[in-house]
Amino acid sequence: MRWTCDACRRALLLEETQELRPRVAARLQVHLASCPACRGYREEWMAMRESARRALVAEPDRTVQDRLLHRLATQPAGSSPGKPARLRLILTAAAAALMVAGLAFMFRRGPTDGVPCLHAVLTILRDDPVWTRAVLEAEQSRNREAQLKLFARHLLTLEGMAVEEVPEEDPNAGA
Amino acid sequence: MADSDEALLRRYRRGQTEALTELVERYKRPLYSYILSFTGQRSEADDVFQEVWLRAIRAMPFFRRRNFLGWLFRIAHNLLVDRFRRQKETWSLEEVGEEQTPLKDRLKDARTGPLEKLASEELGERIRRAVAALTPDQREVFMMRTEGGLTFREIARIQRVSINTALGRMHYAVLKLRAALREDYAQLGWGGRPPRGGGRS
């Protein structure tokens, strides 16, 4: 199947960040070799990117930096969080423990009882198609441990306590 | 050879505060440029910039990302979203803020540091206006990619979208900028070649 120039130009963006699969990268090179328009587009984009980078760069004033560094110096790394932050951490941990315990209880009732509940809770918490799909996949696999992990990670992510792992998606699908 | 981010963070955790100075120096430009592209005012950008670092230091025990700049961008993204929500402002460029000036015009005078003056003023101004005219999502991806050098996977995580969505936003941002800067092609060193349309697509 022949590539469109539009697909080629999207792939060029991914090529820059080395997020293109080797097979797609090879296909991109084939297209570029036969398409002067896309080769021109790449040159134009590279020039524009550099101009934009120079035009958009800004930095804080020296006084702002000095003030910031002074504040940071008086705040040791990994210092215990302040009262509100500590309270929030405790509440989040308690909520997570309760939710996980509740889900575990539901799972014990039967092989499928808890699964729709988990799906509903996650969908309500964040109406994100990426996550919804991940939950659907978990449902299909009927792997309860994976579902529980997903849910716990989701809760922690909401509080910024864990790295969110966006479920794998084919970055080259659009290219 | 300069220390890696991890090495600097380790040094800072051991109490060497000068390691933090190095980190701030390393990332101040991409981070501040990104923040300023949304606030449009230096005073506001200064506040957000400082708050990002303070939050980063407070949350240091939870940091386990490989890309420290990506983490800073994520904190900045969340702060900016909160800020705009509190102000009940949309991220519309035509929206008038407290100064009764649209963001497009506020951005005009925001970058007055010595570094910015190196760029061609007129062209730089047109580029800034063209970037300011992008939708907030597109502008964010564009700034994270060009100024921050983040990968699309990292940007997708911050924006909580799929990689293809982040890629699509960047693609449309580039198309819009090409169209907006059509007349500047010669000055940009593209040999006065007009941008091509959709090609064979």
Chai-1 contact restraints between the chains, C-beta under 6 A:
chainA,res_idxA,chainB,res_idxB,connection_type,confidence,min_distance_angstrom,max_distance_angstrom,comment,restraint_id
A,T4,B,S201,contact,1.0,0.0,6.0,A-B,restraint_1
A,C5,B,G199,contact,1.0,0.0,6.0,A-B,restraint_2
A,C5,B,R200,contact,1.0,0.0,6.0,A-B,restraint_3
A,C5,B,S201,contact,1.0,0.0,6.0,A-B,restraint_4
A,D6,B,S201,contact,1.0,0.0,6.0,A-B,restraint_5
A,R10,B,L167,contact,1.0,0.0,6.0,A-B,restraint_6
A,R10,B,H171,contact,1.0,0.0,6.0,A-B,restraint_7
A,L13,B,M170,contact,1.0,0.0,6.0,A-B,restraint_8
A,T17,B,T151,contact,1.0,0.0,6.0,A-B,restraint_9
A,T17,B,F152,contact,1.0,0.0,6.0,A-B,restraint_10
A,E19,B,T151,contact,1.0,0.0,6.0,A-B,restraint_11
A,E19,B,F152,contact,1.0,0.0,6.0,A-B,restraint_12
A,A37,B,R196,contact,1.0,0.0,6.0,A-B,restraint_13
A,A37,B,G199,contact,1.0,0.0,6.0,A-B,restraint_14
A,E44,B,W190,contact,1.0,0.0,6.0,A-B,restraint_15
A,A47,B,L188,contact,1.0,0.0,6.0,A-B,restraint_16
A,A47,B,G189,contact,1.0,0.0,6.0,A-B,restraint_17
A,A47,B,W190,contact,1.0,0.0,6.0,A-B,restraint_18
A,R49,B,T146,contact,1.0,0.0,6.0,A-B,restraint_19
A,S51,B,L188,contact,1.0,0.0,6.0,A-B,restraint_20
A,A52,B,I127,contact,1.0,0.0,6.0,A-B,restraint_21
A,A52,B,T146,contact,1.0,0.0,6.0,A-B,restraint_22
A,R53,B,T146,contact,1.0,0.0,6.0,A-B,restraint_23
A,R54,B,A119,contact,1.0,0.0,6.0,A-B,restraint_24
A,A55,B,A119,contact,1.0,0.0,6.0,A-B,restraint_25
A,A55,B,G124,contact,1.0,0.0,6.0,A-B,restraint_26
A,A55,B,I127,contact,1.0,0.0,6.0,A-B,restraint_27
A,A55,B,R128,contact,1.0,0.0,6.0,A-B,restraint_28
A,L56,B,S33,contact,1.0,0.0,6.0,A-B,restraint_29
A,V57,B,R29,contact,1.0,0.0,6.0,A-B,restraint_30
A,V57,B,S33,contact,1.0,0.0,6.0,A-B,restraint_31
A,A58,B,Y32,contact,1.0,0.0,6.0,A-B,restraint_32
A,A58,B,S33,contact,1.0,0.0,6.0,A-B,restraint_33
A,A58,B,L36,contact,1.0,0.0,6.0,A-B,restraint_34
A,A58,B,R111,contact,1.0,0.0,6.0,A-B,restraint_35
A,E59,B,K28,contact,1.0,0.0,6.0,A-B,restraint_36
A,E59,B,R29,contact,1.0,0.0,6.0,A-B,restraint_37
A,E59,B,Y32,contact,1.0,0.0,6.0,A-B,restraint_38
A,E59,B,G113,contact,1.0,0.0,6.0,A-B,restraint_39
A,P60,B,Y32,contact,1.0,0.0,6.0,A-B,restraint_40
A,P60,B,D46,contact,1.0,0.0,6.0,A-B,restraint_41
A,P60,B,F49,contact,1.0,0.0,6.0,A-B,restraint_42
A,V64,B,D46,contact,1.0,0.0,6.0,A-B,restraint_43
A,L68,B,Q50,contact,1.0,0.0,6.0,A-B,restraint_44
A,L68,B,W53,contact,1.0,0.0,6.0,A-B,restraint_45
A,L69,B,T21,contact,1.0,0.0,6.0,A-B,restraint_46
A,L72,B,L20,contact,1.0,0.0,6.0,A-B,restraint_47
A,L72,B,I57,contact,1.0,0.0,6.0,A-B,restraint_48
A,A73,B,T17,contact,1.0,0.0,6.0,A-B,restraint_49
A,Q75,B,I57,contact,1.0,0.0,6.0,A-B,restraint_50
A,A77,B,Y12,contact,1.0,0.0,6.0,A-B,restraint_51
A,A77,B,R13,contact,1.0,0.0,6.0,A-B,restraint_52
A,A77,B,M60,contact,1.0,0.0,6.0,A-B,restraint_53
A,G78,B,M60,contact,1.0,0.0,6.0,A-B,restraint_54
A,G78,B,P61,contact,1.0,0.0,6.0,A-B,restraint_55
A,V130,B,S162,contact,1.0,0.0,6.0,A-B,restraint_56
A,M161,B,F62,contact,1.0,0.0,6.0,A-B,restraint_57
A,V163,B,R65,contact,1.0,0.0,6.0,A-B,restraint_58
A,E164,B,R157,contact,1.0,0.0,6.0,A-B,restraint_59
A,V166,B,A156,contact,1.0,0.0,6.0,A-B,restraint_60
A,V166,B,R157,contact,1.0,0.0,6.0,A-B,restraint_61
A,E169,B,S162,contact,1.0,0.0,6.0,A-B,restraint_62
A,E169,B,I163,contact,1.0,0.0,6.0,A-B,restraint_63
A,P171,B,I163,contact,1.0,0.0,6.0,A-B,restraint_64
A,G174,B,N164,contact,1.0,0.0,6.0,A-B,restraint_65
